[in-house]
Amino acid sequence: MKIDRQKFFAAYEAAFGAISKPERRAGLDALLGAAEGDPQITDLRWLAYMLATVKHECADRWLPIEEFGKGQGRPYGKPVTVTDPATGKQFTNAYYGRGYVQLTWVDNYRTFGGKLNNRLLYEPQLALDDVVAYKIMSLGMRQGSFTGVGLSKYINAGKCDYVNARRIINGTDQAQTIAGYATKLEAILRASVVASTDGVPNLPQPQPSTGGARFTVTAGSLNVRSGPGGSNPTVAGSPLAKGVVVTGVADQDGWKQISAPVSGWVSAQFLQPADALVPA
C-alpha cells in the first residue's frame, strides 16, 4: 500500500483547509508513512478512522501531544509510584493523556509497555515518540485494548459505522464530529492510494453483494444512517437529495449499505436501479 502524497495533501487541504505549520504537515506525512508499513491495517476505512481520531485528539497538530492541563483535577492526573522489579528503582509519574490517542491511567501504560516491550510504565513520555504513539494507536484500536471494542466491530465487510466507532476510544464523545472527519478522509484515501509495496498488500475494500450496483434516490430527502435501521444515527453527508446516484454494496433487512457518495445505510424502498430511470 502506497499513498500518493501530492494527491493526498491536495485533497486534504481542499476538504479541511491549509495545514498551518510545516511540522504539522511533516507529522501527518509521518503518520501516513507508518500506515504504509503497517500490514495489520487491513481496511482503508480503518485508517480513515484512525486519522480522524488523531485529527480530533491532537487538535489538528498531527503530532503526539500531552493532554491539555496534564490531567489536572482528574484521578489519572495524580502522581503514582511504580517499581521496576528488575532494578528495584522507583518512578513517580502522572499518567495523564499522551500520544496520538491520549493514553491515560497507569494500568494502560503498564499494558502497552508490556505489549511493546518497552519502558513506557516507567518513562511515560515515550508515548510522545511518533513511532511508539503509532504502535499504541494501531494496537489499541485494532485489538480493542482501550475500551474492550476494536475497529472490526464497527467497520467490517457488513457495515461502516463511523459514529459508534468512537466507542473504541471514548464513548460517544464528539462521535458525530469525528465521523464527519472519517468520511472525508476515506474519500481522500481512496483517491490517493495508488499501489502496493513489497510485503504490504493494498488495503482490501468491502466486497459488494450487488456488484456495486448504482441506484437513484427517489425520496425528496433520504437519511443516511450508521447502521441498518431507523434507530441508528445519521452520518455526515446526510440527507441525500432526490435524484442522487448512490453505489450499493450490501443488503440487510430492507436496508442497503452504500459506499458513495457517502458511506452508510439507507432504506432500500427509496432507491431505484439507476438504469431503470428513463429521462422524461
C-alpha positions in Angstrom: 0.0 0.0 0.0 1.4 3.4 -1.0 -0.2 6.8 -0.7 0.5 9.4 -3.3 1.4 12.4 -1.1 0.7 15.0 -3.7 -2.8 13.7 -4.2 -3.4 13.2 -0.5 -2.3 16.6 0.6 -4.1 18.4 -2.2 -7.4 16.6 -1.4 -6.9 17.0 2.4 -6.4 20.8 2.1 -9.4 21.1 -0.3 -11.5 19.3 2.3 -10.2 20.8 5.6 -8.2 23.8 4.6 -4.4 24.5 4.6 -2.2 22.9 7.2 -0.9 25.9 9.0 2.6 24.8 10.1 5.4 22.7 8.4 5.8 20.5 11.5 2.2 19.6 11.3 2.4 18.6 7.7 5.5 16.6 8.5 3.6 14.9 11.3 0.8 13.9 9.0 3.3 12.7 6.5 5.0 10.5 9.2 1.6 9.0 10.1 0.9 8.1 6.5 4.4 6.5 6.3 3.7 4.4 9.5 0.4 3.2 8.0 2.1 2.3 4.7 4.4 0.0 6.7 1.6 -1.5 8.9 0.4 -4.8 7.4 -2.2 -5.1 10.2 -4.3 -2.2 8.8 -6.5 -4.4 6.6 -9.2 -1.9 5.6 -8.7 1.5 4.2 -11.7 2.7 6.3 -9.8 1.7 9.5 -7.0 4.1 8.5 -9.6 6.8 7.8 -11.0 6.4 11.3 -7.6 6.3 12.9 -6.6 9.5 11.1 -9.9 11.1 12.1 -9.2 10.2 15.7 -5.8 11.8 15.6 -7.2 14.9 14.0 -9.5 15.3 16.9 -7.4 14.1 19.8 -4.4 16.1 18.8 -6.3 19.2 17.9 -5.1 19.3 14.2 -1.5 19.2 15.3 -0.8 15.8 13.7 1.8 15.2 16.4 1.7 13.1 19.6 0.9 15.6 22.3 0.4 15.8 26.1 -3.1 16.2 27.3 -4.0 19.9 27.8 -3.9 20.6 31.6 -1.9 17.3 32.1 -4.9 15.6 33.9 -5.3 18.4 36.5 -8.3 17.7 38.6 -8.7 14.1 37.2 -7.9 10.9 39.1 -5.4 9.8 36.5 -3.6 13.1 36.8 -2.4 12.3 40.3 1.2 11.0 40.7 1.6 7.3 41.0 4.8 5.5 42.2 5.8 2.3 40.4 8.7 0.0 41.0 10.9 -1.6 38.3 11.2 -5.2 39.5 14.5 -5.7 37.6 16.3 -2.9 39.4 14.1 -2.1 42.4 14.2 1.5 41.3 11.0 3.6 41.9 9.5 6.0 39.5 6.8 8.6 40.3 4.7 9.8 37.3 1.3 11.2 36.5 -0.3 9.0 33.9 -2.4 11.7 32.0 -3.1 11.6 28.3 -0.1 11.4 25.9 0.3 10.3 22.3 -2.0 10.3 19.3 -4.9 8.8 21.2 -4.2 10.3 24.6 -3.3 7.2 26.6 -4.4 7.6 30.3 -4.2 5.6 33.6 -1.3 3.7 35.0 -2.8 0.3 34.1 -2.9 1.3 30.4 0.7 2.4 30.4 1.6 -0.9 32.0 -0.4 -2.9 29.5 1.1 -1.1 26.4 4.6 -1.2 27.9 4.2 -4.9 28.0 2.8 -5.2 24.5 5.6 -3.1 23.1 8.3 -4.5 25.4 9.5 -1.0 26.4 9.7 1.1 29.5 6.5 3.0 29.0 5.3 2.3 32.5 8.5 3.9 34.0 9.0 6.5 31.3 5.5 7.6 30.1 7.0 10.3 27.9 7.8 7.5 25.5 4.2 7.8 24.4 5.2 11.1 22.8 7.6 9.4 20.3 5.8 9.2 17.0 6.8 5.6 16.4 5.6 4.5 19.8 2.5 6.6 19.6 1.5 5.0 16.3 2.1 1.5 17.7 -0.1 2.3 20.7 -2.9 3.6 18.4 -2.7 0.8 15.9 -2.6 -2.0 18.6 -5.2 -0.4 20.8 -7.8 0.5 18.1 -7.4 -2.9 16.3 -7.4 -5.1 19.4 -9.9 -3.1 21.5 -7.3 -2.6 24.2 -8.7 0.9 25.2 -12.3 0.1 25.9 -12.8 -3.6 25.0 -14.1 -3.0 21.5 -12.0 -2.6 18.3 -12.2 -1.4 14.8 -13.6 -4.6 13.3 -16.7 -4.4 15.5 -17.8 -1.2 13.7 -16.0 -1.3 10.4 -16.1 -4.6 8.6 -17.4 -6.2 5.4 -21.0 -5.8 6.5 -21.0 -2.2 7.8 -19.2 1.0 8.3 -20.4 2.8 11.5 -18.1 5.7 11.9 -20.3 7.2 14.6 -20.3 4.3 17.1 -16.6 3.6 16.3 -15.9 6.4 18.8 -16.6 3.8 21.5 -13.2 2.3 20.7 -11.7 5.4 22.4 -14.2 7.4 24.5 -17.9 6.5 24.5 -19.7 8.8 22.1 -17.8 12.0 22.9 -17.7 14.1 19.7 -18.7 11.0 17.8 -20.5 12.9 15.0 -17.6 15.3 14.5 -15.1 12.5 14.2 -17.4 10.5 11.9 -17.5 13.5 9.6 -13.7 13.7 9.5 -13.5 9.9 8.8 -16.0 10.2 5.9 -13.9 12.9 4.2 -10.6 11.1 5.0 -12.0 7.9 3.5 -12.7 9.7 0.2 -9.2 11.3 0.3 -7.5 8.0 0.9 -9.5 6.2 -1.9 -8.3 8.9 -4.3 -4.6 8.7 -3.2 -3.9 5.0 -2.6 -2.0 4.1 -5.7 -0.1 0.8 -5.4 1.2 -1.9 -3.2 4.7 -2.2 -1.8 6.7 -5.4 -1.1 5.1 -7.4 1.7 2.3 -4.9 2.3 -0.9 -5.6 0.3 -3.2 -2.9 -0.9 -6.0 -2.3 1.6 -8.9 -4.6 0.7 -12.3 -3.0 0.3 -15.7 -4.4 1.3 -16.9 -6.9 -1.3 -20.1 -5.7 -2.8 -23.1 -8.1 -2.7 -24.7 -6.4 -5.6 -21.7 -5.9 -7.8 -21.5 -2.3 -6.8 -24.8 -1.5 -8.5 -25.9 2.1 -8.9 -29.2 3.3 -7.5 -31.1 6.6 -7.7 -32.7 8.2 -4.7 -36.4 8.6 -5.2 -37.3 10.3 -1.9 -37.2 14.0 -1.6 -34.7 13.7 1.3 -33.1 10.4 2.3 -31.3 10.0 5.6 -28.1 8.0 5.6 -27.6 6.1 8.8 -24.7 4.5 10.6 -26.3 1.1 10.5 -29.3 -0.8 9.1 -32.3 0.6 10.9 -34.1 3.9 11.6 -32.8 4.0 15.2 -29.2 4.4 14.1 -27.9 8.0 14.0 -27.4 9.8 10.7 -23.9 10.2 9.3 -22.0 13.2 8.0 -23.3 14.0 4.4 -26.9 13.0 5.2 -29.5 13.6 3.9 -29.3 12.8 0.2 -31.4 14.7 -2.2 -33.8 13.2 -4.7 -32.0 12.1 -7.9 -28.6 11.5 -6.3 -27.0 8.3 -7.6 -25.5 6.0 -4.9 -23.4 2.8 -5.0 -24.9 -0.1 -3.2 -22.6 -2.7 -1.6 -24.8 -4.8 0.7 -28.4 -5.5 1.8 -29.9 -6.3 5.2 -33.5 -6.4 6.4 -34.8 -3.8 3.8 -31.8 -1.6 4.2 -29.0 -1.0 1.7 -25.4 -0.2 2.6 -23.9 2.4 0.2 -20.3 3.4 -0.3 -20.8 6.6 -2.4 -21.2 9.5 -2.3 -21.1 8.8 1.5 -20.7 5.6 3.5 -23.7 4.4 5.5 -27.1 2.7 5.3 -30.4 3.9 3.6 -33.9 2.5 3.4 -33.9 0.4 0.2 -37.6 1.4 -0.5 -36.4 4.8 -1.5 -33.9 3.6 -4.2 -34.5 2.5 -7.8 -31.9 1.0 -10.1 -30.2 3.9 -11.9 -30.6 2.3 -15.3 -34.4 1.9 -14.7 -35.0 5.6 -14.8 -35.7 6.9 -18.2 -35.3 10.7 -18.7 -38.6 12.4 -19.4 
